[in-house]
Amino acid sequence: MNFGLIIVGDEILSGKRQDKHLPKVIELLAARGLQLSWARYVGDERERITAVIRDAHASGDVVFSCGGIGATPDDHTRQCAAAALGLGLALHPKAKALILERMKDVAAEQGVAFEPDRADNVHRLNMGVFPVGADIIANPYNKIPGFSLGRLHFVPGFPVMAWPMIESLLDGPYAHLHGAQRQTERSVIVFGAMEASLTPLMEALEAEHPGIKVFSLPSVDHPQWGRHIELGVKGSEAASLEAFAALKAKLHQFGASLGPEMVR
């Protein structure tokens, strides 16, 4: 099972706001022995959002989408999700009840009468207009729910809401996957080598150890090690241990100058 992330909003692409979802979702997955396979950013443009959601649905992956599920003119995710999956839109009865409950809470906090028929309150119900057949995702912060369509999960763009909602999904319907993608990463610093010269070595290692991935991270101005390549392998504990021993043996045969080793 792969996990993907969609982050919606012009404010991210324009630089008005810095995205916090990507590192947090990586953290939430890693804490459960899982990992993110891909992420996509998309602005507030209906055709693009619809295309991204359609691709996400076709992938069969578990996908979290953050942002654009409100009821202002620049919020399009609910409508785009419906279009991408060929569904209609309707006010979800559970979402309606939760939104009304939230409006009552706000009125009580402000010490005013609750007026459900007031124009702004009627408009707020649009936040519960979801694609037909959607399931709601509880929002512990303010009760305004997100929604799920199979493995596609749509939450608000606010981290204070989105993150606990994503956690509830990871620890609920996907709890059985915990630990399924846990990997160990082992690497060594290689001084003075060029990636091109090490590529055949890396290709041979992956061919000999099909359960692992080989990676290289070059640096030209590291304050401690200067120009170097961090060369390593990642996979299960046993597979990475065996492959890393083979990697070091190949590097010694290559005549490489090796530095510190790291395990993550």
N, C-alpha and C positions, 0 to 999 in steps of 0.2 A: 504494500500500500504506500503510495507516494502522497506527499503533502505539498500543496501550493498556496500561494498568498497573492491576493489582488488588493492593491491600495488605490483608492479612487479619490481624485480631487485636484483641481487646478492649483490650489494653494501649495501643494507639494511640488508640482512641476515648475511653478514660478519661483519657488524659493521663499515664499512668504512664511511657510511653516516647514520645519524639519520633520521628516518621517521618523517616528519612534516605533512603529509597528514591526518593521522587519527585524531589528535586533531582539525585540521582546518575544516575537513568535519563535525565532530561533532558540531563544532561551527556554521558553515553555516546552518546546518539543524536546530539546536536549535533556531537560530534567526528567523526561519520561522515556528516555532511550529511543527517541525518534529524531528525524531530521527533515529540514525543508528541502524539497527538490527544485522548486522554482518560485520566482516572484515576478509580478508585473505591476508597473505603475501606469495609470491611465487618467487622463484629465476628464473634465465634466462635459464630455461629448457623447451623445447617445449612441451614435453608430459605432464608435470605438468601444464603448463599455459593453454594448450588446455583443460585439465580435469577441471580445475577451472572455465574456461569460460563456458564450457558445463554445469557444475552444476549451475552456475549463471543464464544461460539462462533458464534452467529447473525450476528454482525457481519462475520465473515470477516477481521477484523483480526489482526495479529500481537499477541499479548497475553502479557505477563509477569505472573505471579502470585507474590507474595512472602508466605510464611508459611503455617503450618498444615499442613505435610506431615510432621510428626513422628508419634510413636506414643503420645502422652499423651492423656488423655480430652478435652482442649480442642483437639486437632488434628483438624480435620474436612475439610481441603481435598481429600485423596485420595478420600475417600468421596463428597464432593460433586461432584467432577469426574466420577466414574463415574455418579452419578445424573443429572447434567445432560446427559450424552451417551448415557444409556441403556446403559451398559456394566457388565459384572461386574468384580469385583476378584480379582486373583490375584498370588501372589508372583512377581515378575519374576526369571527365572533369573540375569540379569547383575547385577541389583541384589542378589540374595542373595549372589552370589560376592563382590561388592564390600563388602557389610556384614560378611561373615565375615572377609574380609581385614582390614578395619578392626578387628574385635574381636581378631584375632590380633596386630595391631600394638600395641593397647592392652595386651594381656596381656604381650607382650614388654617394653614400656616399664615396666610395673609389676613385672616379674620374677616373674610367676606363671604357672601352667599355663593353657593355653587350654582352656576347657570349653564347647564349643558347645551341649551339652544342658542347661546350667544355665538355670534359669527366666528370669533376666533377659536372657540372651543369646538365648534363643528368642524372647522378646518383642521384642527389637531388630529381628528380621527383619520385623516388621510395617512398618518404615519402607520396605521394598521391596515392599509390597503396593500395586500400582498398578492403574489401570483396564486391562482387557484390551486389548492392542494398543498400549500406550504404548511410547515409546522413552525411554531413559534420558538424562539430562543429567549429564555427569561433574562431580564436585565435587572440585576440586583441593585443598581445605582438609583434608577428613577422609574422602574417598572415598564418603560416604553420598550417593547420587545423587538428583537431582530427576527429573522426567519430562515428556515432551512428548506432546500429543495433537494432531497436525497443527500448527496455528499457535498453539496454547495451550501455554504453557511454565510449569511449576510448579517454583519453587525455594524454598529455606528462607528464613526471615525474617531470619537473621543476615547482615548486610551483608558480612562477611568471606567468606561462602560465596556469597551471591546475586549479588554484583556481578561476580566473575570468570565465573560461570556464564552470566550474561546477556551479558557480553562475548564469550564463546565462541560464543554463538548469533549475535550480530550479525556476528561476523567469520567465521562458518562458513556456515550455510544462507542468511543474509541479506546476505552480503558483496556480492552483485551489486546491491543496492539503495543502496550507499553513494553519497552525493552526489545522490540522486534528489530529495530535498526541501530541498536547500540554498537558503536564502533570504537576501536582504539587506533590512535594515530601515532606512529613512530617516525622520527625524522632525524637527520644529521646535517650539520653545516658542512658544505663542501667549498673549500677555498679555491679561487683562481680558475675554476672550470667554466666552460660555456655550455649553455643548455643544448645547443645543436650537437655538441660532441657527446653529450650524455643521453641523447634521445634513443639511440639503438639499445643502450643498456636498459633504459626504462621500458622500452617496448618488449624486450626479451623477458624482463622480470614479470610484467603483466601476463605474458603468454604462459610463463611457467607457474604462475600463481593466480589462477582465474578468480579466486575469491577476494582479491584485493584490488585497490586502486593505487597507482603511483602518482605522486604529485611533485611539482617543483615550484619553488617560490624564489625567484632571483631578486637580489638587491644590489644596488650600485653604490650606495652611500650610507651603509649602516654605521652608526657612531662607534660601535664596538668591533665589528667584524669586517667592516669595509665591504668591498665587492665580494659577494658570495652567492651560493644557491642553497636554500634549505630543501633538501631532497628527502622524500619520505614515502611511507606507505600507510594505507588505512584499510581496516577491515575488522573482522572479529578478533578477539584477543589472541587466540591461537594462530589464526592465519596471518595476522600482522607480525607476530613474533617470528614466525618462520620466514616470512618474506623479508623482514628487516635484516635478519641474519644473512640472507642471500644477497640483499642489496649491498651490505657492507663488504661482503666478500668480493662482489663484482667491482666495487669502487676501489678496493685494495689492488685488484688485478689491473684496474685501469690506471693505477698510480696516482689516485686523487689524494689531495691533502685534506684530512678530515678534522672537524672541530667538535664542538659540544653536540650531545645527543639529547633529544627531547621526546617525552611521552605525554600524550594528551588523551 
